[in-house]
Amino acid sequence: MSNDLFATIGDLTGIIWLIISHGGWIVFVLLAIYILYQMYVEEIQGQFLATIDWTLFEIKPPKENITSFYNMEQVLIQLHTLFDNYNFQERMVEGRVVFSWQWKL
């Protein structure tokens, strides 16, 4: 029983060594670089968001709204234009993100 276990472990380590010695380590390096990149982006974006003074903007249409839904659609279109396109330095060095807005019902 124990001889079979040691033989299986020996075969497994041989297979792992074969994969790593023939370039399999590149996958682990690329995975580590990707994880570190994601951690970096999350950190700088968190720092940027912490410096923003947030404002609550509440829109309350009247209950007896006799106009069409077109007016509210125009308001939402204007809110959608708040999105900016940032260049590489603003995104990756300063951590700027596109502002968002949320529905609170």
N, CA, C and O of each residue as an XYZ file, in Angstrom:
420
protein
N       0.829     -1.198      0.000
C       0.000      0.000      0.000
C       0.864      1.248      0.000
O       0.664      2.127     -0.839
N       1.815      1.353      0.913
C       2.647      2.550      0.999
C       3.591      2.646     -0.192
O       3.937      3.751     -0.611
N       4.018      1.505     -0.750
C       4.889      1.548     -1.923
C       4.156      2.136     -3.123
O       4.739      2.890     -3.902
N       2.878      1.794     -3.272
C       2.082      2.358     -4.368
C       1.903      3.866     -4.202
O       1.938      4.611     -5.182
N       1.711      4.312     -2.963
C       1.539      5.733     -2.693
C       2.810      6.506     -3.045
O       2.743      7.547     -3.699
N       3.956      6.002     -2.617
C       5.225      6.680     -2.912
C       5.523      6.661     -4.407
O       6.089      7.615     -4.940
N       5.151      5.596     -5.076
C       5.360      5.514     -6.523
C       4.481      6.536     -7.242
O       4.914      7.166     -8.207
N       3.251      6.695     -6.769
C       2.339      7.676     -7.369
C       2.846      9.093     -7.143
O       2.800      9.922     -8.052
N       3.331      9.378     -5.929
C       3.872     10.713     -5.637
C       5.123     10.965     -6.474
O       5.317     12.071     -6.977
N       5.958      9.964     -6.624
C       7.150     10.107     -7.451
C       6.801     10.372     -8.902
O       7.444     11.193     -9.556
N       5.784      9.682     -9.415
C       5.338      9.928    -10.787
C       4.775     11.339    -10.938
O       5.012     12.009    -11.943
N       4.033     11.776     -9.935
C       3.427     13.102     -9.978
C       4.497     14.194     -9.952
O       4.418     15.147    -10.726
N       5.469     14.074     -9.099
C       6.540     15.081     -9.048
C       7.352     15.066    -10.335
O       7.822     16.113    -10.779
N       7.521     13.908    -10.933
C       8.217     13.838    -12.219
C       7.457     14.571    -13.311
O       8.053     15.265    -14.135
N       6.150     14.416    -13.315
C       5.319     15.099    -14.317
C       5.360     16.606    -14.097
O       5.477     17.373    -15.053
N       5.264     17.029    -12.841
C       5.317     18.465    -12.532
C       6.666     19.037    -12.940
O       6.725     20.113    -13.536
N       7.746     18.339    -12.630
C       9.067     18.811    -13.011
C       9.213     18.889    -14.532
O       9.842     19.815    -15.044
N       8.651     17.947    -15.242
C       8.711     17.963    -16.701
C       7.996     19.185    -17.269
O       8.496     19.842    -18.182
N       6.830     19.480    -16.721
C       6.064     20.647    -17.190
C       6.814     21.940    -16.889
O       6.926     22.808    -17.755
N       7.327     22.073    -15.668
C       8.025     23.307    -15.273
C       9.316     23.471    -16.054
O       9.638     24.584    -16.470
N      10.056     22.408    -16.264
C      11.339     22.510    -16.956
C      11.190     22.781    -18.449
O      12.149     23.215    -19.088
N      10.021     22.537    -19.015
C       9.809     22.767    -20.437
C       8.974     24.029    -20.694
O       8.253     24.099    -21.690
N       9.066     25.004    -19.822
C       8.412     26.294    -20.049
C       7.097     26.477    -19.330
O       6.443     27.497    -19.545
N       6.677     25.574    -18.507
C       5.421     25.716    -17.781
C       5.463     26.809    -16.734
O       4.418     27.287    -16.292
N       6.676     27.215    -16.328
C       6.803     28.278    -15.326
C       6.334     29.614    -15.880
O       5.992     30.514    -15.114
N       6.313     29.754    -17.191
C       5.871     31.011    -17.802
C       4.412     31.290    -17.459
O       4.036     32.443    -17.254
N       3.603     30.264    -17.396
C       2.190     30.428    -17.044
C       2.062     31.002    -15.639
O       1.240     31.889    -15.407
N       2.858     30.510    -14.706
C       2.794     31.000    -13.335
C       3.284     32.436    -13.234
O       2.728     33.222    -12.466
N       4.301     32.787    -13.985
C       4.807     34.162    -13.974
C       3.765     35.112    -14.557
O       3.520     36.179    -13.993
N       3.154     34.743    -15.669
C       2.128     35.587    -16.275
C       0.918     35.732    -15.359
O       0.342     36.816    -15.271
N       0.529     34.672    -14.687
C      -0.574     34.731    -13.738
C      -0.239     35.654    -12.575
O      -1.093     36.430    -12.145
N       0.979     35.588    -12.059
C       1.390     36.460    -10.964
C       1.408     37.920    -11.403
O       0.993     38.796    -10.645
N       1.881     38.191    -12.614
C       1.894     39.563    -13.133
C       0.468     40.096    -13.272
O       0.201     41.244    -12.916
N      -0.438     39.284    -13.779
C      -1.831     39.706    -13.937
C      -2.468     40.005    -12.576
O      -3.172     41.004    -12.431
N      -2.229     39.157    -11.588
C      -2.806     39.370    -10.257
C      -2.248     40.646     -9.633
O      -3.004     41.425     -9.052
N      -0.942     40.873     -9.743
C      -0.345     42.093     -9.196
C      -0.874     43.335     -9.912
O      -1.098     44.366     -9.277
N      -1.075     43.247    -11.216
C      -1.640     44.368    -11.965
C      -3.047     44.702    -11.470
O      -3.369     45.870    -11.255
N      -3.881     43.684    -11.290
C      -5.242     43.915    -10.807
C      -5.238     44.520     -9.403
O      -6.057     45.388     -9.100
N      -4.333     44.073     -8.556
C      -4.228     44.632     -7.211
C      -3.802     46.099     -7.262
O      -4.307     46.921     -6.497
N      -2.874     46.426     -8.161
C      -2.407     47.799     -8.311
C      -3.542     48.712     -8.776
O      -3.743     49.788     -8.211
N      -4.277     48.292     -9.794
C      -5.371     49.105    -10.322
C      -6.446     49.317     -9.265
O      -6.970     50.422     -9.125
N      -6.771     48.283     -8.531
C      -7.778     48.406     -7.482
C      -7.323     49.376     -6.393
O      -8.131     50.145     -5.873
N      -6.049     49.345     -6.049
C      -5.515     50.229     -5.017
C      -5.550     51.695     -5.454
O      -6.006     52.550     -4.695
N      -5.074     51.998     -6.668
C      -5.043     53.403     -7.079
C      -6.448     53.941     -7.339
O      -6.704     55.124     -7.117
N      -7.354     53.095     -7.804
C      -8.728     53.551     -7.985
C      -9.399     53.790     -6.639
O     -10.188     54.724     -6.498
N      -9.094     52.959     -5.655
C      -9.626     53.179     -4.310
C      -9.122     54.474     -3.706
O      -9.878     55.177     -3.035
N      -7.851     54.803     -3.933
C      -7.307     56.058     -3.440
C      -7.959     57.250     -4.138
O      -8.238     58.265     -3.501
N      -8.199     57.132     -5.432
C      -8.852     58.218     -6.159
C     -10.280     58.422     -5.674
O     -10.707     59.557     -5.460
N     -11.023     57.331     -5.499
C     -12.412     57.438     -5.057
C     -12.514     57.981     -3.636
O     -13.518     58.601     -3.285
N     -11.488     57.757     -2.814
C     -11.504     58.266     -1.444
C     -11.334     59.782     -1.404
O     -11.703     60.412     -0.413
N     -10.783     60.378     -2.460
C     -10.572     61.823     -2.467
C     -11.757     62.600     -3.026
O     -11.739     63.831     -3.001
N     -12.772     61.931     -3.522
C     -13.909     62.604     -4.156
C     -14.919     63.033     -3.096
O     -15.249     62.266     -2.191
N     -15.403     64.267     -3.217
C     -16.513     64.733     -2.384
C     -17.810     64.380     -3.105
O     -18.146     64.982     -4.125
N     -18.528     63.411     -2.573
C     -19.728     62.920     -3.234
C     -20.914     63.839     -2.952
O     -20.997     64.452     -1.887
N     -21.814     63.927     -3.902
C     -23.020     64.737     -3.779
C     -24.230     63.867     -4.108
O     -24.234     63.130     -5.095
N     -25.230     63.965     -3.283
C     -26.466     63.232     -3.527
C     -27.406     64.115     -4.334
O     -27.715     65.236     -3.930
N     -27.845     63.624     -5.442
C     -28.716     64.360     -6.336
C     -30.009     63.567     -6.438
O     -30.024     62.456     -6.969
N     -31.080     64.135     -5.932
C     -32.351     63.422     -5.903
C     -33.321     64.044     -6.903
O     -33.538     65.256     -6.909
N     -33.887     63.210     -7.728
C     -34.866     63.662     -8.710
C     -36.219     63.076     -8.319
O     -36.390     61.858     -8.266
N     -37.178     63.963     -8.046
C     -38.523     63.507     -7.692
C     -39.524     64.116     -8.670
O     -39.881     65.288     -8.552
N     -39.964     63.333     -9.616
C     -40.995     63.869    -10.514
C     -42.336     63.952     -9.776
O     -42.587     63.167     -8.860
N     -43.172     64.871    -10.158
C     -44.480     64.975     -9.481
C     -45.344     63.744     -9.764
O     -45.232     63.107    -10.812
N     -46.197     63.437     -8.807
C     -47.051     62.265     -8.975
C     -48.090     62.471    -10.073
O     -48.458     61.526    -10.770
N     -48.555     63.692    -10.224
C     -49.533     63.997    -11.262
C     -48.803     64.456    -12.527
O     -49.037     65.559    -13.022
N     -47.954     63.634    -13.023
C     -47.155     63.975    -14.197
C     -48.013     63.834    -15.445
O     -48.404     62.730    -15.824
N     -48.299     64.965    -16.075
C     -49.154     64.918    -17.261
C     -48.329     64.940    -18.551
O     -48.878     64.806    -19.644
N     -47.022     65.108    -18.420
C     -46.180     65.109    -19.617
C     -45.792     63.677    -19.961
O     -46.072     62.738    -19.215
N     -45.157     63.540    -21.083
C     -44.767     62.204    -21.522
C     -43.486     61.770    -20.819
O     -42.879     62.535    -20.070
N     -43.094     60.539    -21.073
C     -41.860     60.014    -20.502
C     -40.633     60.578    -21.210
O     -39.502     60.345    -20.783
N     -40.851     61.301    -22.267
C     -39.750     61.860    -23.042
C     -38.895     62.799    -22.190
O     -37.673     62.821    -22.337
N     -39.513     63.564    -21.315
C     -38.761     64.510    -20.483
C     -37.789     63.777    -19.559
O     -36.632     64.177    -19.430
N     -38.245     62.735    -18.935
C     -37.359     61.971    -18.043
C     -36.280     61.267    -18.848
O     -35.152     61.120    -18.378
N     -36.605     60.843    -20.025
C     -35.611     60.219    -20.877
C     -34.484     61.208    -21.196
O     -33.313     60.830    -21.228
N     -34.835     62.453    -21.427
C     -33.830     63.479    -21.697
C     -32.952     63.739    -20.481
O     -31.755     63.985    -20.628
N     -33.519     63.689    -19.296
C     -32.726     63.846    -18.071
C     -31.720     62.711    -17.949
O     -30.557     62.945    -17.620
N     -32.153     61.498    -18.207
C     -31.246     60.354    -18.112
C     -30.171     60.396    -19.183
O     -29.039     59.977    -18.940
N     -30.504     60.889    -20.347
C     -29.495     61.024    -21.403
C     -28.438     62.035    -20.977
O     -27.248     61.829    -21.211
N     -28.868     63.115    -20.357
C     -27.903     64.120    -19.895
C     -27.030     63.573    -18.766
O     -25.848     63.906    -18.685
N     -27.592     62.748    -17.906
C     -26.780     62.122    -16.856
C     -25.758     61.167    -17.456
O     -24.656     61.012    -16.930
N     -26.122     60.545    -18.537
C     -25.214     59.603    -19.188
C     -24.013     60.308    -19.808
O     -22.969     59.686    -20.000
N     -24.142     61.584    -20.120
C     -23.029     62.320    -20.713
C     -21.978     62.713    -19.681
O     -20.984     63.342    -20.044
N     -22.159     62.368    -18.426
C     -21.157     62.661    -17.397
C     -19.916     61.801    -17.549
O     -18.888     62.091    -16.938
N     -19.994     60.753    -18.348
C     -18.869     59.843    -18.499
C     -17.753     60.503    -19.301
O     -18.002     61.141    -20.324
N     -16.535     60.345    -18.830
C     -15.359     60.905    -19.495
C     -14.477     59.785    -20.002
O     -14.513     58.663    -19.498
N     -13.697     60.106    -20.995
C     -12.665     59.185    -21.464
C     -11.330     59.704    -20.958
O     -10.954     60.840    -21.246
N     -10.627     58.896    -20.219
C      -9.342     59.291    -19.673
C      -8.217     58.669    -20.487
O      -8.374     57.595    -21.069
N      -7.081     59.359    -20.520
C      -5.934     58.800    -21.226
C      -5.212     57.797    -20.334
O      -5.618     57.565    -19.195
N      -4.144     57.207    -20.852
C      -3.451     56.135    -20.144
C      -2.886     56.608    -18.807
O      -2.996     55.899    -17.806
N      -2.283     57.796    -18.779
C      -1.682     58.287    -17.541
C      -2.753     58.541    -16.479
O      -2.549     58.212    -15.310
N      -3.869     59.111    -16.862
C      -4.926     59.390    -15.897
C      -5.520     58.106    -15.323
O      -5.876     58.056    -14.146
N      -5.623     57.089    -16.138
C      -6.192     55.828    -15.653
C      -5.212     55.012    -14.834
O      -5.567     54.512    -13.766
N      -3.963     54.864    -15.322
C      -3.022     53.933    -14.707
C      -2.115     54.554    -13.649
O      -1.594     53.834    -12.797
N      -1.914     55.862    -13.681
C      -1.049     56.492    -12.686
C      -1.884     57.202    -11.628
O      -1.645     57.042    -10.431
N      -2.863     57.985    -12.073
C      -3.686     58.735    -11.131
C      -4.854     57.916    -10.591
O      -5.400     58.248     -9.538
N      -5.242     56.867    -11.283
C      -6.324     56.002    -10.818
C      -7.709     56.543    -11.087
O      -8.669     56.130    -10.437
N      -7.833     57.452    -12.025
C      -9.152     58.027    -12.315
C     -10.093     56.960    -12.877
O      -9.702     56.110    -13.676
N     -11.316     57.037    -12.438
C     -12.354     56.136    -12.934
C     -13.533     56.973    -13.405
O     -13.667     58.136    -13.025
N     -14.369     56.394    -14.215
C     -15.557     57.080    -14.685
C     -16.542     57.174    -13.530
O     -16.810     56.188    -12.843
N     -17.076     58.370    -13.325
C     -18.043     58.544    -12.247
C     -19.296     57.725    -12.525
O     -19.664     57.498    -13.678
N     -19.926     57.299    -11.481
C     -21.128     56.491    -11.644
C     -22.269     57.123    -10.868
O     -22.067     57.951     -9.981
N     -23.447     56.716    -11.222
C     -24.616     57.134    -10.480
C     -25.495     55.919    -10.274
O     -25.503     54.990    -11.082
N     -26.229     55.942     -9.186
C     -27.017     54.782     -8.807
C     -28.464     55.187     -8.583
O     -28.775     56.321     -8.219
N     -29.327     54.222     -8.812
C     -30.744     54.424     -8.544
C     -31.034     54.082     -7.098
O     -30.643     53.019     -6.616
N     -31.704     54.962     -6.415
C     -32.174     54.687     -5.049
C     -33.697     54.797     -5.065
O     -34.250     55.891     -5.178
N     -34.348     53.682     -4.954
C     -35.822     53.700     -5.000
C     -36.401     53.671     -3.610
O     -37.621     53.680     -3.449
